[in-house]
Amino acid sequence: GYDNVDIKAAGELGIAVCNIPSAAVEETADSTICHILNLYRRNTWLYQALREGTRVQSVEQIREVASGAARIRGETLGLIGFGWDRAVPGRAEGLHPAGFAVSERLRLLALQSQRT
């Protein structure tokens, strides 16, 4: 939405403001899953260690550098959003999605996974 945008000031500056709630739903869902996987697998930390010159030559060293990495299969994925969260559970293979969407009237609607 644009609740935090000064519409009058934007108009005076010639800036058009619009709300397109269904725009980029697929892209947002894909990016969300990508970020979740990155956090669980600690890919960013491993990449940074390699860029800094850390030599990883064994599985044990990978475990050390990526300390805290976890498997996500069987975990519960909680989502709270304004509608786009309906697209993410379909991409969350191996997770048990449980989410809530907030309707335009700010009522919580429980979403249940289509898969068990």
Backbone bond lengths (Angstrom), bond angles and torsions (degrees), N, CA, C in turn:
res aa  C-N    CA-C-N  psi(-1)  N-CA   C-N-CA  omega(-1)  CA-C   N-CA-C  phi
1 G - - - 1.423 - - 1.512 111.25 -
2 Y 1.283 114.63 -171.34 1.458 119.66 179.36 1.525 110.86 -132.73
3 D 1.326 116.52 35.24 1.454 121.74 -179.78 1.527 112.60 -60.96
4 N 1.327 117.74 -29.62 1.462 121.54 -176.39 1.522 112.48 -99.73
5 V 1.325 117.40 16.05 1.459 121.70 -179.84 1.522 108.60 -106.02
6 D 1.322 116.28 131.88 1.461 121.39 175.71 1.527 107.04 -78.55
7 I 1.324 116.25 94.11 1.460 122.45 -174.55 1.524 111.13 -61.19
8 K 1.323 116.83 -41.28 1.467 120.69 -179.03 1.527 110.45 -62.73
9 A 1.325 116.90 -47.84 1.469 120.78 179.94 1.525 110.93 -63.57
10 A 1.310 116.48 -39.89 1.465 119.97 178.74 1.525 110.23 -62.55
11 G 1.324 116.53 -43.22 1.464 120.99 178.67 1.512 112.11 -62.62
12 E 1.336 116.86 -41.07 1.467 120.87 178.15 1.527 111.74 -63.24
13 L 1.318 116.80 -28.57 1.465 121.57 178.57 1.530 112.19 -89.86
14 G 1.345 116.01 0.86 1.456 120.01 179.64 1.515 113.75 77.33
15 I 1.327 115.86 21.62 1.464 120.65 -179.47 1.523 108.86 -98.62
16 A 1.321 116.16 120.70 1.463 120.90 177.29 1.522 108.83 -80.66
17 V 1.313 116.62 133.87 1.463 122.03 178.75 1.519 107.79 -120.08
18 C 1.314 116.52 128.41 1.458 119.92 178.24 1.522 109.42 -142.85
19 N 1.305 114.95 161.43 1.457 121.51 179.57 1.520 107.61 -120.43
20 I 1.324 116.14 121.12 1.463 121.20 178.40 1.523 106.74 -123.18
21 P 1.344 117.23 85.30 1.465 120.56 -172.21 1.521 115.36 -61.49
22 S 1.320 118.13 -24.98 1.463 118.33 -177.69 1.528 112.69 -96.37
23 A 1.322 117.26 3.72 1.467 120.25 -179.45 1.524 110.46 -73.30
24 A 1.301 116.13 138.31 1.474 123.96 173.52 1.528 113.87 61.46
25 V 1.322 118.09 28.01 1.468 120.61 179.36 1.524 110.42 -62.38
26 E 1.325 116.95 -48.16 1.469 120.64 -179.46 1.526 110.85 -61.70
27 E 1.326 116.59 -45.12 1.458 121.15 -178.80 1.521 111.28 -63.75
28 T 1.326 116.25 -40.96 1.460 120.38 178.90 1.521 110.68 -65.01
29 A 1.322 117.19 -42.50 1.467 120.96 179.07 1.523 110.60 -63.33
30 D 1.335 116.88 -45.12 1.467 120.52 178.97 1.523 111.05 -61.44
31 S 1.327 116.89 -45.07 1.467 120.77 -179.87 1.519 111.52 -64.12
32 T 1.323 116.92 -37.98 1.461 120.81 178.84 1.519 110.66 -61.46
33 I 1.324 117.19 -48.25 1.467 120.67 178.63 1.524 110.27 -62.15
34 C 1.330 117.25 -40.81 1.465 121.30 178.54 1.530 110.78 -58.83
35 H 1.324 117.12 -45.51 1.468 120.89 -179.99 1.526 111.53 -66.28
36 I 1.317 116.82 -39.48 1.466 119.97 178.55 1.522 110.24 -62.52
37 L 1.333 116.82 -46.62 1.468 120.41 178.48 1.527 111.14 -62.27
38 N 1.326 116.90 -41.27 1.458 121.10 178.91 1.525 111.01 -60.26
39 L 1.313 117.26 -43.60 1.464 120.48 -179.91 1.522 111.83 -66.95
40 Y 1.322 116.85 -42.31 1.466 119.62 179.46 1.520 112.05 -66.40
41 R 1.324 117.01 -42.37 1.466 121.53 -176.31 1.526 112.86 -89.98
42 R 1.331 116.90 -7.27 1.464 122.23 177.86 1.525 111.60 57.74
43 N 1.325 116.91 37.10 1.459 121.33 -179.10 1.520 112.66 -59.75
44 T 1.317 117.86 -40.22 1.458 120.90 -179.21 1.518 110.91 -62.83
45 W 1.336 117.65 -41.86 1.466 121.08 -179.70 1.526 110.64 -66.58
46 L 1.324 116.29 -40.65 1.464 120.51 178.73 1.528 110.32 -65.43
47 Y 1.307 117.13 -44.15 1.464 121.65 178.16 1.530 110.59 -59.93
48 Q 1.335 116.60 -45.10 1.467 120.80 -179.65 1.526 110.80 -62.57
49 A 1.321 117.65 -41.90 1.466 121.19 178.79 1.526 110.40 -61.26
50 L 1.317 117.04 -41.37 1.462 120.94 178.61 1.526 111.17 -66.13
51 R 1.323 117.04 -40.07 1.473 120.72 177.87 1.519 111.25 -64.23
52 E 1.334 116.63 -32.32 1.464 120.76 -179.85 1.523 112.20 -80.84
53 G 1.336 116.72 1.01 1.453 120.12 175.25 1.511 115.80 98.94
54 T 1.315 118.03 5.55 1.461 120.00 177.45 1.521 108.60 -63.90
55 R 1.313 115.76 127.04 1.473 120.31 178.96 1.518 108.30 -94.58
56 V 1.303 115.49 118.73 1.457 121.38 179.60 1.523 107.55 -107.34
57 Q 1.340 115.69 112.10 1.459 119.61 -175.16 1.523 113.21 -122.05
58 S 1.317 116.92 3.59 1.461 118.84 179.43 1.525 109.48 -151.30
59 V 1.307 114.83 163.92 1.463 120.35 177.79 1.522 110.21 -60.79
60 E 1.332 116.91 -38.42 1.463 121.04 179.86 1.528 110.90 -61.26
61 Q 1.333 116.94 -40.05 1.461 120.28 178.83 1.531 111.24 -67.62
62 I 1.317 116.44 -37.26 1.468 119.04 176.24 1.517 109.44 -62.19
63 R 1.333 116.74 -44.01 1.471 120.29 179.00 1.522 110.92 -60.97
64 E 1.329 116.50 -38.77 1.463 120.49 -179.62 1.527 111.00 -67.76
65 V 1.330 116.46 -47.43 1.464 120.90 -178.72 1.524 110.92 -65.90
66 A 1.319 117.20 -39.43 1.467 121.75 -178.74 1.523 110.79 -98.77
67 S 1.311 116.55 33.82 1.465 121.45 -179.32 1.524 110.53 -52.39
68 G 1.297 116.01 131.48 1.459 120.87 -179.07 1.513 113.34 98.72
69 A 1.336 117.29 -9.28 1.466 119.78 177.79 1.526 108.83 -63.24
70 A 1.310 115.73 145.99 1.464 119.65 -176.14 1.518 110.56 -140.03
71 R 1.302 115.27 158.17 1.464 120.84 171.73 1.520 107.91 -84.18
72 I 1.312 115.54 145.70 1.465 118.06 -177.57 1.518 113.53 -103.46
73 R 1.323 117.28 -12.99 1.463 119.56 -178.22 1.527 109.74 -56.06
74 G 1.309 115.73 128.35 1.453 121.19 178.07 1.519 114.44 88.66
75 E 1.342 117.51 -8.53 1.460 120.49 178.23 1.525 109.77 -74.64
76 T 1.311 116.16 160.86 1.459 121.14 175.27 1.515 108.48 -97.22
77 L 1.315 116.55 131.08 1.455 122.61 179.43 1.518 107.91 -106.54
78 G 1.322 117.03 114.08 1.460 121.55 178.97 1.517 110.35 -98.25
79 L 1.310 117.00 130.73 1.460 122.36 -179.52 1.514 109.76 -127.81
80 I 1.314 115.70 135.28 1.460 120.88 173.43 1.515 105.78 -128.97
81 G 1.320 117.21 124.38 1.450 118.31 -176.51 1.505 112.21 -160.04
82 F 1.307 114.68 -167.53 1.452 121.39 -176.84 1.523 111.55 -116.13
83 G 1.325 116.80 37.45 1.456 120.41 175.66 1.508 113.95 118.51
84 W 1.340 119.18 -37.60 1.466 120.51 -178.45 1.513 111.48 -66.40
85 D 1.332 116.92 -22.45 1.464 120.43 -177.99 1.531 112.37 -64.94
86 R 1.296 117.88 -9.77 1.470 120.17 176.25 1.526 110.75 -72.79
87 A 1.326 118.02 -23.29 1.465 121.77 -178.58 1.521 112.22 -84.57
88 V 1.324 117.75 -24.18 1.469 120.57 -175.48 1.522 113.07 -71.25
89 P 1.341 120.52 -45.41 1.468 118.83 -176.02 1.522 114.49 -54.81
90 G 1.308 118.70 -31.78 1.457 120.89 178.15 1.517 112.79 -65.24
91 R 1.319 116.90 -20.53 1.458 121.85 179.90 1.522 111.76 -98.20
92 A 1.295 117.95 -7.82 1.463 122.32 -172.88 1.522 111.39 -89.69
93 E 1.313 116.33 57.33 1.464 121.89 -179.41 1.524 110.27 -58.09
94 G 1.317 116.47 128.85 1.457 121.23 177.97 1.515 113.92 90.10
95 L 1.317 117.09 -8.60 1.463 121.01 178.19 1.524 109.10 -103.63
96 H 1.305 115.45 164.27 1.464 121.43 175.34 1.528 106.75 -110.00
97 P 1.347 117.82 90.56 1.455 119.48 -176.61 1.522 112.47 -69.37
98 A 1.307 115.80 136.24 1.459 122.92 174.11 1.513 105.53 -140.01
99 G 1.329 117.87 116.52 1.451 118.15 -174.36 1.504 113.15 -140.23
100 F 1.299 114.17 172.75 1.449 122.27 176.61 1.519 108.17 -134.82
101 A 1.315 116.33 139.65 1.458 120.91 174.18 1.517 107.24 -114.92
102 V 1.302 115.74 145.33 1.456 120.61 179.11 1.524 107.02 -102.31
103 S 1.318 116.16 120.74 1.461 119.47 -178.86 1.521 109.43 -76.07
104 E 1.328 116.08 173.79 1.458 120.38 179.97 1.519 111.55 -61.57
105 R 1.308 117.59 -24.05 1.465 121.12 178.26 1.518 110.92 -93.69
106 L 1.328 116.52 11.62 1.459 123.37 178.48 1.517 113.62 61.14
107 R 1.328 115.99 32.38 1.457 120.30 171.90 1.517 107.39 -93.11
108 L 1.306 116.55 139.40 1.457 119.57 177.74 1.520 109.42 -81.62
109 L 1.302 115.18 128.60 1.455 121.38 177.75 1.517 107.72 -114.73
110 A 1.295 116.57 120.59 1.468 119.45 -179.99 1.518 109.53 -73.51
111 L 1.308 114.87 133.71 1.463 121.00 175.58 1.513 108.03 -108.14
112 Q 1.275 116.29 136.36 1.456 119.62 176.81 1.511 109.08 -115.88
113 S 1.296 115.28 142.57 1.454 121.07 179.73 1.522 110.01 -62.83
114 Q 1.321 115.70 142.35 1.459 121.16 176.14 1.517 110.65 -75.95
115 R 1.349 116.13 -17.55 1.459 121.19 -178.86 1.518 109.22 -111.30
116 T 1.290 115.79 157.69 1.462 119.99 175.69 1.499 109.66 -114.34
